[in-house]
Amino acid sequence: MSKMIVKAEGNHFIAERVFEAPRELVFKAFTEEEHLRQWWGPRGWVLTVCNVDFRPGGSWHYCMKCEDRNQGDFYGMESWGKAVYREIEEGEKIVYVDYFSDAEGKESAEMPSTQVTLTFEENDGKTKVVSVAEYASAEAVRQVLDMGMEQGFTETWDRLAEHLQANR
């Protein structure tokens, strides 16, 4: 399995990984509800709500719920999120603003929002995905890293790799 590269640079959190799947499938995995439901979130978490309106100005509103009893205090916890799409280049790039939200889709004022740029680059039937998340400050990056974002991100993309293998 391809190793993920993760780094924090100033107010940016960058992750990149090569997936053993064609770009068209990888892009769909990030943009279609039936794919997202299968892999989004860390291990032990499931999407109980997943509403995707994939177009510039559209949004993706979702709820992750921890269903793993071994995760202690997290068990039963729900985490709502919302992505608002800014720019879409089919198969190549997605730019969105990522928010913590509530069940109604109201964006959280307490948690930092993030502008995320995802790029998809195909080479020999494999696809390199680069995620560049731009935060308001280096402190905001530290805040999400302290919350365990690096591990969560790694587990999520591991699940994506497994999902892509199963759907090739």
C-alpha positions, 0 to 999 in steps of 0.5 A, spaced: 500 500 500 502 506 498 505 511 503 501 517 505 506 524 505 503 528 510 506 535 512 504 542 516 507 548 512 505 554 516 498 555 515 497 549 510 496 542 512 498 538 506 497 530 504 498 526 498 498 519 496 498 515 490 492 510 489 492 504 485 486 506 481 484 510 475 483 517 476 476 517 473 474 512 479 478 516 484 474 522 482 468 519 483 470 516 490 470 523 492 464 526 489 459 521 489 454 519 495 454 511 494 462 512 494 463 517 500 458 512 504 463 507 503 470 510 506 469 517 509 472 518 516 476 514 520 476 507 522 470 505 526 466 511 524 460 511 519 456 516 515 449 516 517 447 522 513 451 524 506 447 529 502 451 531 496 450 537 491 456 536 487 457 543 483 460 550 484 456 553 489 453 546 491 455 543 498 456 536 501 453 535 508 454 529 512 454 526 519 460 521 521 458 517 527 462 512 531 460 505 532 466 502 535 465 500 542 473 500 543 473 507 542 471 509 549 468 516 549 468 517 542 463 511 541 456 514 539 459 520 538 456 524 532 460 529 528 457 533 523 461 537 517 459 541 511 463 542 504 461 548 500 464 547 493 467 553 490 471 550 483 470 543 480 474 541 474 472 534 472 477 529 474 482 534 475 481 538 481 476 540 486 476 546 491 471 547 497 471 550 504 470 545 509 466 547 515 464 543 522 456 544 522 450 542 526 445 537 523 441 543 520 448 545 516 449 551 520 456 552 520 460 552 526 463 559 529 468 556 534 472 551 529 476 553 524 473 553 516 478 550 511 479 551 504 481 545 501 484 544 494 484 537 491 488 535 485 488 528 481 493 526 477 493 519 473 500 516 471 500 509 469 493 507 471 494 510 478 492 516 481 496 521 485 491 525 490 494 531 493 490 535 498 492 542 500 488 545 506 489 552 507 487 555 514 487 562 517 493 561 521 499 556 523 495 556 530 489 553 527 493 548 523 496 546 530 489 546 533 486 540 528 493 536 529 492 536 536 485 533 535 488 528 531 487 530 524 493 526 522 491 519 524 484 520 522 486 523 515 491 517 514 485 512 516 480 515 512 485 515 506 487 507 508 479 506 507 479 509 501 485 505 498 481 499 500 474 501 497 478 503 491 481 496 491 474 493 492 471 497 486 476 496 480 
